[in-house]
Amino acid sequence: MRHHAVYAGPNGISEPLTEIAGPEAEHAAKVKRARVGDPVDLFDGAGAIAHATLTEVRKNRLVARIESNRRLAPIAPAIEVASATPKGPRLEKMLDMLSQAGAASWRAINTRHGVVDPGEGKRDRAERIAVESLKQCGRAHVMRIDDKQDFADALVSEADTRLVIADATGGQYVPTGAQRVRLLVGPEGGWHEAELAAAKQAGAAVVSLGPYALRIETAAVVGVGVILNAEQANR
């Protein structure tokens, strides 16, 4: 018996029966070969995870009977990743890995040495990747894809947000108990000296992620892991 994971969408889980229609249902029926009686985990992407049993499976419609339902709080701290954009399929891989690592959100930033523009047309694809990753890794909250920003705008943050910029000149990450951390990751050409100076002026902590030169996607994922591990160990 197969065990399936299905995205119900915001407020998409209802008791005792939940109906899923459209592409998500079609994918489960055609690609995953879901059948009546199969167990399924339903995710709404906003904290709810329900364990259910499929009672109806059609080409583009599923019905599931809810067996149990729970709501989880978001992981703390919420880590917002703002990075230069990797080339080609590396962007998709980065988004998948960031979601698995526990990032709360990702956005592209324009930097002086950046060479790739993700384009507005890729946002839908990025959001689909975030949903697929949620189902694969079992996280309760879907990673948010935010609008692209200029570097200077990414330095403007709320009072409860800690700014961190990844750079080889920095030191180890020191946890502070922040509720939100914005991690800035530069292009493979490195930060322009004016960008690094502006980040320091804005109060950003400069953090090294190891002794070697990292690709954008590697630095972003390692950074999320380092911050989450340090902050959670300190709580």
C-alpha positions as CSV (number, residue, x, y, z in Angstrom):
1,M,0.0,0.0,0.0
2,R,1.4,3.4,-1.0
3,H,1.6,6.3,1.3
4,H,1.0,9.6,-0.4
5,A,1.7,13.3,0.3
6,V,-0.8,15.8,-1.1
7,Y,-0.8,19.6,-1.0
8,A,-4.3,20.9,-0.1
9,G,-3.4,24.6,-0.2
10,P,-4.2,27.3,2.4
11,N,-7.3,26.4,4.4
12,G,-7.7,23.4,2.2
13,I,-8.1,20.8,4.9
14,S,-11.6,20.2,6.2
15,E,-13.1,17.6,8.5
16,P,-14.3,14.9,8.2
17,L,-13.8,14.9,4.4
18,T,-11.3,16.9,2.3
19,E,-11.6,17.2,-1.4
20,I,-8.6,17.9,-3.6
21,A,-9.1,18.9,-7.2
22,G,-7.0,20.1,-10.2
23,P,-3.3,19.4,-11.0
24,E,-2.5,18.1,-7.5
25,A,-5.2,15.5,-7.6
26,E,-4.3,14.6,-11.2
27,H,-0.6,14.1,-10.2
28,A,-1.6,11.9,-7.3
29,A,-3.9,9.7,-9.5
30,K,-1.8,9.5,-12.6
31,V,1.8,9.7,-11.5
32,K,1.7,8.4,-8.0
33,R,-1.1,5.9,-8.8
34,A,-3.1,6.7,-5.7
35,R,-5.9,4.2,-5.0
36,V,-9.0,4.2,-2.7
37,G,-7.9,3.0,0.7
38,D,-4.4,4.4,0.5
39,P,-3.1,6.5,3.4
40,V,-2.3,10.1,2.6
41,D,-0.7,13.0,4.4
42,L,-2.4,16.4,3.6
43,F,-0.5,19.6,3.9
44,D,-2.0,23.1,3.8
45,G,1.3,24.8,3.8
46,A,0.3,27.0,6.7
47,G,1.0,24.7,9.6
48,A,-1.7,22.0,9.3
49,I,-0.8,18.3,8.6
50,A,-3.6,15.8,8.4
51,H,-3.3,12.0,8.3
52,A,-6.2,10.7,6.1
53,T,-7.4,7.8,4.0
54,L,-8.5,8.1,0.4
55,T,-12.1,7.3,-0.2
56,E,-12.4,8.5,-3.8
57,V,-9.9,8.8,-6.6
58,R,-10.7,10.2,-10.0
59,K,-8.7,11.7,-12.8
60,N,-8.6,15.2,-11.3
61,R,-10.4,14.7,-7.9
62,L,-9.5,13.1,-4.6
63,V,-11.6,12.8,-1.5
64,A,-9.9,11.8,1.8
65,R,-11.4,11.0,5.2
66,I,-9.4,12.8,8.0
67,E,-8.1,10.5,10.7
68,S,-6.1,13.0,12.6
69,N,-5.2,16.7,12.2
70,R,-2.5,18.7,13.9
71,R,-1.1,22.3,13.5
72,L,2.5,23.0,14.0
73,A,4.2,26.4,14.8
74,P,6.8,27.7,12.4
75,I,10.4,26.8,13.0
76,A,12.2,29.5,15.1
77,P,14.0,31.5,14.1
78,A,12.5,32.3,10.8
79,I,15.3,32.5,8.3
80,E,14.8,34.8,5.3
81,V,17.4,34.0,2.6
82,A,18.2,36.9,0.2
83,S,20.7,35.8,-2.4
84,A,22.2,36.3,-5.8
85,T,20.8,33.9,-8.3
86,P,22.6,30.7,-9.4
87,K,22.8,29.8,-13.1
88,G,20.3,27.5,-14.8
89,P,19.0,24.4,-12.9
90,R,21.1,25.3,-9.9
91,L,18.5,27.8,-8.8
92,E,15.8,25.0,-8.7
93,K,18.2,22.8,-6.7
94,M,18.9,25.6,-4.3
95,L,15.2,26.3,-3.7
96,D,14.6,22.6,-3.0
97,M,17.5,22.3,-0.6
98,L,16.7,25.6,1.2
99,S,13.2,24.3,1.8
100,Q,14.6,21.0,3.2
101,A,17.0,22.9,5.4
102,G,14.2,24.9,7.0
103,A,14.4,28.4,5.4
104,A,11.2,30.4,5.9
105,S,11.6,32.3,2.6
106,W,13.8,33.1,-0.3
107,R,14.2,36.1,-2.5
108,A,16.6,37.2,-5.3
109,I,18.7,40.3,-4.8
110,N,20.4,42.5,-7.3
111,T,24.1,42.7,-6.5
112,R,27.0,44.5,-8.3
113,H,28.8,41.3,-9.3
114,G,25.7,39.3,-10.0
115,V,25.2,38.0,-13.5
116,V,21.9,36.1,-13.5
117,D,18.4,37.7,-13.4
118,P,15.8,35.0,-12.4
119,G,13.1,36.9,-14.2
120,E,9.5,37.3,-13.0
121,G,8.4,34.4,-15.2
122,K,10.2,31.9,-12.9
123,R,8.3,32.8,-9.8
124,D,5.5,30.3,-10.5
125,R,8.1,27.6,-11.0
126,A,9.9,28.5,-7.8
127,E,6.6,28.3,-5.8
128,R,5.9,24.9,-7.3
129,I,9.3,23.7,-6.3
130,A,8.7,24.9,-2.7
131,V,5.4,23.0,-2.6
132,E,7.0,19.8,-3.9
133,S,9.8,20.1,-1.4
134,L,7.3,20.6,1.4
135,K,5.6,17.3,0.5
136,Q,9.0,15.5,0.2
137,C,10.5,16.6,3.5
138,G,7.3,16.9,5.5
139,R,7.6,20.5,6.7
140,A,4.4,22.1,7.8
141,H,4.9,25.6,6.4
142,V,5.7,26.1,2.7
143,M,8.8,28.2,2.0
144,R,7.7,31.6,0.8
145,I,9.0,33.1,-2.5
146,D,9.3,36.9,-2.1
147,D,9.8,39.6,-4.7
148,K,13.2,40.5,-6.0
149,Q,15.0,43.4,-4.2
150,D,18.0,45.6,-4.8
151,F,20.7,44.9,-2.3
152,A,20.2,48.2,-0.5
153,D,16.5,47.4,0.1
154,A,17.5,44.0,1.6
155,L,19.4,45.8,4.3
156,V,16.2,47.5,5.6
157,S,14.6,45.2,8.2
158,E,12.2,45.1,11.1
159,A,13.4,45.6,14.6
160,D,13.1,41.9,15.5
161,T,15.2,40.8,12.4
162,R,18.9,40.1,12.7
163,L,21.0,40.8,9.5
164,V,23.7,38.3,8.6
165,I,25.9,38.6,5.6
166,A,28.0,35.6,4.5
167,D,31.6,36.5,3.6
168,A,35.0,34.9,4.0
169,T,36.2,37.8,6.1
170,G,33.7,37.1,8.9
171,G,33.8,35.0,12.0
172,Q,31.7,32.2,13.4
173,Y,27.9,32.7,13.8
174,V,27.0,33.7,17.3
175,P,23.4,33.0,18.4
176,T,21.4,35.9,19.8
177,G,17.9,34.5,20.3
178,A,16.6,36.5,17.4
179,Q,13.1,35.6,16.2
180,R,14.0,36.3,12.6
181,V,17.3,36.2,10.7
182,R,17.9,37.6,7.2
183,L,20.8,35.8,5.6
184,L,22.5,37.7,2.7
185,V,24.4,35.5,0.2
186,G,26.4,37.1,-2.6
187,P,27.3,36.1,-6.1
188,E,30.2,33.9,-6.9
189,G,32.2,37.0,-7.8
190,G,31.9,38.0,-4.2
191,W,30.5,41.2,-2.6
192,H,31.6,44.6,-3.9
193,E,33.5,46.3,-1.1
194,A,30.8,49.0,-1.0
195,E,28.1,46.4,-0.4
196,L,30.0,44.8,2.4
197,A,30.6,48.2,4.0
198,A,26.9,49.1,3.7
199,A,25.9,45.8,5.3
200,K,28.2,46.5,8.3
201,Q,26.8,50.0,8.5
202,A,23.3,48.5,8.7
203,G,24.4,46.4,11.6
204,A,24.8,43.1,9.8
205,A,27.0,40.4,11.4
206,V,29.6,39.2,8.9
207,V,29.8,35.4,9.1
208,S,32.2,33.0,7.4
209,L,30.7,29.6,6.3
210,G,34.0,27.8,6.1
211,P,37.5,27.8,4.6
212,Y,36.6,27.3,1.0
213,A,35.0,29.3,-1.8
214,L,31.3,28.1,-2.0
215,R,28.8,28.3,-4.8
216,I,25.7,30.4,-4.1
217,E,23.5,27.5,-3.5
218,T,26.0,25.8,-1.2
219,A,26.5,28.9,0.9
220,A,22.8,29.6,1.2
221,V,22.0,26.1,2.4
222,V,25.0,25.8,4.7
223,G,24.2,29.2,6.1
224,V,20.6,28.2,7.0
225,G,21.9,25.0,8.7
226,V,24.5,26.9,10.7
227,I,22.1,29.5,11.9
228,L,19.3,27.1,12.8
229,N,21.6,24.8,14.6
230,A,23.2,27.5,16.6
231,E,20.0,29.3,17.5
232,Q,18.1,26.2,18.5
233,A,20.9,24.9,20.6
234,N,20.9,28.2,22.5
235,R,17.1,28.2,23.3
